[in-house]
Amino acid sequence: MDKKRLVNLLFITTILLAFQLPAVSAKKSDELIEMPHTYPAKYTSQYIKQITPTYKPVGKDDVIYVALDMLKETNGEFSRNAILGNNLSGRAVKIEFRDLGTINPDYSNFDALGWKKNKQLFIFINPRHKDAPPGALAALLSHEALHQDEYNSLAEETYAWTMEASVWHEILKLYPESNDETHPLVVRENTLNKLFVRGNYSDKYIKKTVMSNEGYKNLPATSPGFEDL
């Protein structure tokens, strides 16, 4: 092989490596991104990238994308679809972590709040839950997604709280890593689950809790879509 041909071959090889190495490095760096320990194992950085286009219309937080995806094939599937746009507004619900006290000081300690402005539905979540396990957020969202208009009632809250409890009960079986009681949202969900189980997987004791809640004392018994108490 003459010297000129050898130089050309080495040059081509160098160019090929230059194009290949960044791709390999990028792939490895993606694989090395460590997800929070409360994320189920399947929710790798690559998997979250795949599901992002589906959930991006609701907001910008990855943990919300994971939470919504965890609602698949649970009792919260209805709520997931509602959040994605199958609701009274016909639009995706916007979800964000927000200081609820800026809306009303009385809401500062709420865990979450369903809100409607013109035709747009929102779910605002207390920022203290930003690092909560996505499974607990999934249960919370299954509740809030049921509030789709400006009306509320004891019947609606009873149904929403029972939905939340039933979804959390399923999450505990499907994704046991979600049960991290260092997070206040998990404490809330476990409290609801106990009432749900104690009532033989019904709203029996949840209804009593709703009825005795001071925050609901001015609510009517029923509201549109929730006529039975």
Backbone hydrogen bonds in HBPLUS format (Angstrom, degrees):
<---DONOR---> <-ACCEPTOR-->    atom                        ^
c    i                          cat <-CA-CA->   ^        H-A-AA   ^      H-
h    n   atom  resd res      DA  || num        DHA   H-A  angle D-A-AA Bond
n    s   type  num  typ     dist DA aas  dist angle  dist       angle   num
A0006-LEU N   A0002-ASP O   3.11 MM   4  6.40 154.8  2.18 151.4 158.9     1
A0007-VAL N   A0003-LYS O   3.03 MM   4  6.27 156.8  2.09 150.2 155.8     2
A0008-ASN N   A0004-LYS O   3.10 MM   4  6.36 159.0  2.15 147.2 152.5     3
A0009-LEU N   A0005-ARG O   3.01 MM   4  6.24 154.6  2.08 145.4 152.1     4
A0010-LEU N   A0006-LEU O   3.00 MM   4  6.26 160.7  2.04 150.7 155.4     5
A0011-PHE N   A0007-VAL O   2.98 MM   4  6.18 151.9  2.06 145.9 154.0     6
A0012-ILE N   A0008-ASN O   3.02 MM   4  6.27 158.3  2.07 149.3 154.1     7
A0013-THR N   A0009-LEU O   3.02 MM   4  6.24 161.1  2.06 148.8 154.2     8
A0014-THR N   A0010-LEU O   2.99 MM   4  6.18 155.5  2.05 145.2 151.5     9
A0015-ILE N   A0011-PHE O   3.06 MM   4  6.33 156.2  2.11 147.3 153.3    10
A0016-LEU N   A0012-ILE O   3.00 MM   4  6.27 161.8  2.04 152.6 157.1    11
A0017-LEU N   A0013-THR O   3.07 MM   4  6.31 159.5  2.11 150.3 155.2    12
A0018-ALA N   A0014-THR O   2.99 MM   4  6.17 150.2  2.08 144.4 153.0    13
A0019-PHE N   A0015-ILE O   3.19 MM   4  6.54 144.2  2.32 146.6 154.8    14
A0020-GLN N   A0016-LEU O   3.07 MM   4  6.27 146.9  2.18 143.0 152.8    15
A0021-LEU N   A0017-LEU O   2.91 MM   4  5.86 171.1  1.92 157.9 158.3    16
A0024-VAL N   A0020-GLN O   3.19 MM   4  6.50 160.2  2.23 156.0 161.8    17
A0025-SER N   A0021-LEU O   2.91 MM   4  6.11 165.9  1.93 159.8 163.8    18
A0026-ALA N   A0022-PRO O   2.83 MM   4  5.97 158.5  1.87 149.2 154.9    19
A0027-LYS N   A0023-ALA O   3.01 MM   4  6.19 157.9  2.06 145.7 151.6    20
A0028-LYS N   A0024-VAL O   3.00 MM   4  6.27 161.0  2.04 150.6 155.5    21
A0029-SER N   A0025-SER O   2.89 MM   4  6.13 157.3  1.94 150.2 156.7    22
A0030-ASP N   A0026-ALA O   3.01 MM   4  6.22 152.5  2.08 147.9 154.5    23
A0031-GLU N   A0027-LYS O   3.12 MM   4  6.39 154.7  2.19 145.3 152.0    24
A0032-LEU N   A0028-LYS O   3.03 MM   4  6.26 135.1  2.24 141.9 154.0    25
A0033-ILE N   A0030-ASP O   3.30 MM   3  5.50 157.8  2.35 103.0 109.5    26
A0039-TYR N   A0036-PRO O   2.98 MM   3  5.60 167.0  2.00 121.0 125.3    27
A0043-TYR N   A0040-PRO O   2.95 MM   3  5.77 160.5  1.99 127.1 132.9    28
A0044-THR N   A0042-LYS O   2.94 MM   2  5.69 135.1  2.14 103.6  90.8    29
A0048-ILE N   A0044-THR O   2.98 MM   4  6.21 161.0  2.01 153.1 158.1    30
A0049-LYS N   A0045-SER O   3.06 MM   4  6.26 148.5  2.17 140.1 148.3    31
A0050-GLN N   A0046-GLN O   3.12 MM   4  6.44 146.4  2.23 141.6 150.3    32
A0050-GLN N   A0047-TYR O   3.06 MM   3  5.06 118.5  2.46  92.9 108.1    33
A0051-ILE N   A0047-TYR O   3.13 MM   4  6.52 147.7  2.23 148.4 156.4    34
A0052-THR N   A0048-ILE O   2.99 MM   4  5.98 130.3  2.25 143.7 155.8    35
A0054-THR N   A0051-ILE O   3.05 MM   3  5.57 132.4  2.28 114.4 126.3    36
A0055-TYR N   A0052-THR O   3.06 MM   3  5.29 120.5  2.43 104.0 118.5    37
A0056-LYS N   A0052-THR O   2.77 MM   4  5.54 135.2  1.97 164.7 173.5    38
A0058-VAL N   A0055-TYR O   3.05 MM   3  5.86 159.5  2.10 125.3 130.8    39
A0059-GLY N   A0056-LYS O   3.18 MM   3  5.56 142.7  2.32 111.6 121.0    40
A0095-ILE N   A0058-VAL O   2.74 MM  37  5.62 167.6  1.76 156.0 156.8    41
A0064-ILE N   A0061-ASP O   3.06 MM   3  5.47 135.5  2.27 107.4 118.7    42
A0065-TYR N   A0061-ASP O   3.31 MM   4  6.77 150.7  2.40 144.9 153.2    43
A0065-TYR N   A0062-ASP O   2.97 MM   3  5.01 114.9  2.40  96.0 112.3    44
A0066-VAL N   A0062-ASP O   2.96 MM   4  6.34 159.3  2.01 157.6 162.7    45
A0067-ALA N   A0063-VAL O   2.96 MM   4  6.10 158.3  2.01 138.2 144.8    46
A0068-LEU N   A0064-ILE O   2.91 MM   4  6.09 166.6  1.93 153.1 155.6    47
A0069-ASP N   A0065-TYR O   2.99 MM   4  6.15 156.0  2.05 145.0 152.2    48
A0070-MET N   A0066-VAL O   2.94 MM   4  6.15 143.0  2.08 147.9 157.8    49
A0071-LEU N   A0068-LEU O   3.11 MM   3  5.34 152.2  2.19 103.3 111.9    50
A0072-LYS N   A0069-ASP O   3.22 MM   3  5.76 165.5  2.24 112.5 117.0    51
A0074-THR N   A0071-LEU O   3.19 MM   3  5.51 132.8  2.43 142.6 132.6    52
A0077-GLU N   A0074-THR O   3.10 MM   3  5.61 158.2  2.15 120.9 120.3    53
A0080-ARG N   A0076-GLY O   2.92 MM   4  6.24 156.6  1.98 155.3 162.4    54
A0081-ASN N   A0077-GLU O   3.00 MM   4  6.25 165.0  2.02 152.6 155.6    55
A0082-ALA N   A0078-PHE O   2.89 MM   4  6.15 149.6  1.99 145.2 154.7    56
A0083-ILE N   A0079-SER O   2.90 MM   4  6.14 157.5  1.95 151.4 156.4    57
A0084-LEU N   A0080-ARG O   3.04 MM   4  6.33 145.5  2.17 143.9 153.7    58
A0086-ASN N   A0081-ASN O   2.92 MM   5  5.52 159.8  1.96 150.3 143.6    59
A0085-GLY N   A0082-ALA O   3.10 MM   3  5.29 158.8  2.15 104.4 110.8    60
A0093-VAL N   A0083-ILE O   2.83 MM  10  4.91 157.7  1.88 136.7 144.3    61
A0090-GLY N   A0087-ASN O   3.07 MM   3  5.32 136.9  2.26 105.3 117.2    62
A0094-LYS N   A0121-LEU O   3.06 MM  27  6.43 163.3  2.09 153.0 148.7    63
A0123-ILE N   A0094-LYS O   2.83 MM  29  6.26 148.2  1.93 158.2 160.6    64
A0096-GLU N   A0123-ILE O   3.13 MM  27  6.62 156.6  2.18 159.8 165.1    65
A0125-ILE N   A0096-GLU O   2.92 MM  29  6.20 161.2  1.96 147.5 153.2    66
A0098-ARG N   A0125-ILE O   2.85 MM  27  5.87 153.2  1.93 144.7 153.1    67
A0102-THR N   A0099-ASP O   3.12 MM   3  5.87 162.8  2.15 117.8 122.8    68
A0103-ILE N   A0100-LEU O   3.09 MM   3  5.44 150.8  2.18 106.4 114.9    69
A0104-ASN N   A0100-LEU O   3.30 MM   4  6.68 162.5  2.34 149.6 153.5    70
A0107-TYR N   A0104-ASN O   2.73 MM   3  5.44 161.5  1.76 126.7 133.0    71
A0108-SER N   A0105-PRO O   3.26 MM   3  5.40 169.6  2.27 110.2 113.1    72
A0110-PHE N   A0107-TYR O   2.96 MM   3  5.24 162.3  1.99 115.6 121.4    73
A0126-ASN N   A0111-ASP O   2.96 MM  15  5.23 175.5  1.97 136.0 137.4    74
A0113-LEU N   A0124-PHE O   2.80 MM  11  5.19 143.0  1.93 149.6 159.6    75
A0124-PHE N   A0113-LEU O   2.89 MM  11  5.19 166.4  1.91 155.9 155.6    76
A0115-TRP N   A0122-PHE O   2.92 MM   7  4.95 163.4  1.94 141.5 141.0    77
A0122-PHE N   A0115-TRP O   2.72 MM   7  4.95 157.8  1.77 155.2 154.8    78
A0117-LYS N   A0120-GLN O   2.89 MM   3  5.34 165.4  1.91 159.8 162.6    79
A0120-GLN N   A0117-LYS O   2.93 MM   3  5.34 154.4  2.00 140.7 137.0    80
A0129-HIS N   A0126-ASN O   2.96 MM   3  5.92 168.5  1.97 131.2 134.4    81
A0130-LYS N   A0127-PRO O   3.04 MM   3  5.24 163.1  2.06 117.9 117.6    82
A0132-ALA N   A0129-HIS O   3.04 MM   3  4.95 166.0  2.06 108.4 110.4    83
A0136-ALA N   A0133-PRO O   2.97 MM   3  5.47 129.9  2.23 113.1 124.8    84
A0137-LEU N   A0133-PRO O   3.21 MM   4  6.62 156.6  2.27 149.8 156.9    85
A0138-ALA N   A0134-PRO O   2.79 MM   4  5.98 142.5  1.93 141.3 152.0    86
A0139-ALA N   A0135-GLY O   3.20 MM   4  6.51 154.9  2.27 141.3 145.8    87
A0140-LEU N   A0136-ALA O   3.07 MM   4  6.36 161.0  2.10 146.9 152.2    88
A0141-LEU N   A0137-LEU O   2.84 MM   4  6.02 159.9  1.88 151.1 156.2    89
A0142-SER N   A0138-ALA O   2.97 MM   4  6.21 145.3  2.10 144.9 154.3    90
A0143-HIS N   A0140-LEU O   3.14 MM   3  5.33 133.8  2.37  99.9 111.8    91
A0144-GLU N   A0140-LEU O   3.09 MM   4  6.47 167.6  2.11 155.0 156.1    92
A0145-ALA N   A0141-LEU O   2.95 MM   4  5.87 153.9  2.02 149.6 154.6    93
A0146-LEU N   A0143-HIS O   3.10 MM   3  5.82 162.1  2.13 119.7 125.2    94
A0147-HIS N   A0144-GLU O   3.15 MM   3  5.67 160.1  2.20 114.2 119.9    95
A0157-GLU N   A0153-SER O   2.99 MM   4  6.24 165.2  2.01 151.5 155.0    96
A0154-LEU N   A0220-PRO O   2.94 MM  66  6.35 158.5  1.99 160.3 167.1    97
A0158-THR N   A0154-LEU O   2.92 MM   4  6.01 154.7  1.98 143.1 150.5    98
A0155-ALA N   A0221-ALA O   3.03 MM  66  6.03 146.3  2.14 142.2 151.5    99
A0159-TYR N   A0155-ALA O   3.01 MM   4  6.22 160.6  2.05 146.9 151.6   100
A0160-ALA N   A0156-GLU O   2.88 MM   4  6.10 160.2  1.92 149.8 155.8   101
A0161-TRP N   A0157-GLU O   2.85 MM   4  5.95 166.9  1.87 153.0 156.1   102
A0162-THR N   A0158-THR O   3.03 MM   4  6.11 153.5  2.10 142.6 150.2   103
A0163-MET N   A0159-TYR O   2.88 MM   4  6.09 153.2  1.96 146.8 154.4   104
A0164-GLU N   A0160-ALA O   2.99 MM   4  6.23 161.8  2.02 147.6 152.2   105
A0165-ALA N   A0161-TRP O   2.99 MM   4  6.24 158.5  2.04 145.2 150.6   106
A0166-SER N   A0162-THR O   2.93 MM   4  6.12 161.8  1.96 150.8 155.5   107
A0167-VAL N   A0163-MET O   2.94 MM   4  6.14 158.5  1.99 155.2 160.8   108
A0168-TRP N   A0164-GLU O   2.99 MM   4  6.18 164.6  2.01 150.2 154.6   109
A0169-HIS N   A0165-ALA O   2.95 MM   4  6.12 153.5  2.02 145.5 153.2   110
A0170-GLU N   A0166-SER O   3.16 MM   4  6.43 146.9  2.27 138.7 146.4   111
A0170-GLU N   A0167-VAL O   3.07 MM   3  5.12 119.5  2.45  96.1 110.8   112
A0171-ILE N   A0167-VAL O   2.83 MM   4  6.13 158.9  1.87 153.5 160.2   113
A0172-LEU N   A0168-TRP O   2.94 MM   4  6.14 158.6  1.99 154.6 158.1   114
A0173-LYS N   A0170-GLU O   3.02 MM   3  5.29 129.5  2.28 102.4 115.5   115
A0174-LEU N   A0170-GLU O   2.92 MM   4  6.21 161.7  1.95 156.2 162.1   116
A0175-TYR N   A0171-ILE O   2.65 MM   4  5.39 166.7  1.66 154.2 158.7   117
A0178-SER N   A0175-TYR O   2.94 MM   3  5.88 168.4  1.95 131.5 134.7   118
A0179-ASN N   A0176-PRO O   3.13 MM   3  5.80 167.4  2.14 119.9 123.4   119
A0180-ASP N   A0178-SER O   2.81 MM   2  5.68 138.2  1.98 107.2  94.4   120
A0183-HIS N   A0180-ASP O   3.20 MM   3  6.29 168.0  2.22 128.7 130.9   121
A0186-VAL N   A0183-HIS O   3.05 MM   3  5.46 129.1  2.32 109.0 121.2   122
A0187-VAL N   A0183-HIS O   3.28 MM   4  6.71 151.3  2.37 147.5 155.7   123
A0188-ARG N   A0184-PRO O   3.05 MM   4  6.36 155.9  2.11 146.6 152.3   124
A0189-GLU N   A0185-LEU O   2.98 MM   4  6.29 160.0  2.02 145.1 150.4   125
A0190-ASN N   A0186-VAL O   2.86 MM   4  6.06 158.5  1.90 152.2 157.6   126
A0191-THR N   A0187-VAL O   3.02 MM   4  6.19 149.5  2.12 145.1 153.1   127
A0192-LEU N   A0188-ARG O   3.05 MM   4  6.39 158.9  2.10 151.8 157.0   128
A0193-ASN N   A0189-GLU O   2.88 MM   4  6.11 154.4  1.94 145.8 153.7   129
A0194-LYS N   A0190-ASN O   3.05 MM   4  6.24 151.2  2.14 142.5 148.5   130
A0195-LEU N   A0191-THR O   3.29 MM   4  6.64 155.3  2.36 144.4 150.2   131
A0196-PHE N   A0192-LEU O   2.91 MM   4  6.17 155.3  1.97 151.4 159.1   132
A0197-VAL N   A0193-ASN O   2.87 MM   4  6.09 165.2  1.89 155.2 157.9   133
A0198-ARG N   A0194-LYS O   2.86 MM   4  5.89 161.4  1.89 145.2 151.5   134
A0199-GLY N   A0195-LEU O   3.03 MM   4  6.09 142.9  2.17 138.2 147.0   135
A0201-TYR N   A0196-PHE O   2.76 MM   5  4.95 135.3  1.96 146.3 153.9   136
A0200-ASN N   A0197-VAL O   2.90 MM   3  5.07 145.5  2.02 118.1 117.7   137
A0207-LYS N   A0203-ASP O   2.71 MM   4  5.57 162.7  1.74 157.5 159.3   138
A0209-THR N   A0205-TYR O   3.08 MM   4  6.33 150.9  2.17 141.0 148.6   139
A0210-VAL N   A0206-ILE O   2.90 MM   4  6.22 157.9  1.95 153.8 159.6   140
A0211-MET N   A0207-LYS O   2.92 MM   4  6.14 163.7  1.95 152.7 157.1   141
A0212-SER N   A0208-LYS O   3.14 MM   4  6.29 140.8  2.30 139.0 148.2   142
A0213-ASN N   A0210-VAL O   3.15 MM   3  5.18 159.8  2.19 105.3 111.6   143
A0216-TYR N   A0213-ASN O   2.98 MM   3  5.52 158.4  2.03 115.3 122.3   144
A0217-LYS N   A0214-GLU O   3.29 MM   3  5.22 170.4  2.30 106.6 108.9   145
A0219-LEU N   A0216-TYR O   3.03 MM   3  5.37 167.5  2.04 118.2 121.6   146
A0223-SER N   A0226-PHE O   3.26 MM   3  5.22 158.8  2.31 119.1 124.5   147
A0226-PHE N   A0223-SER O   2.75 MM   3  5.22 159.1  1.80 143.3 147.3   148
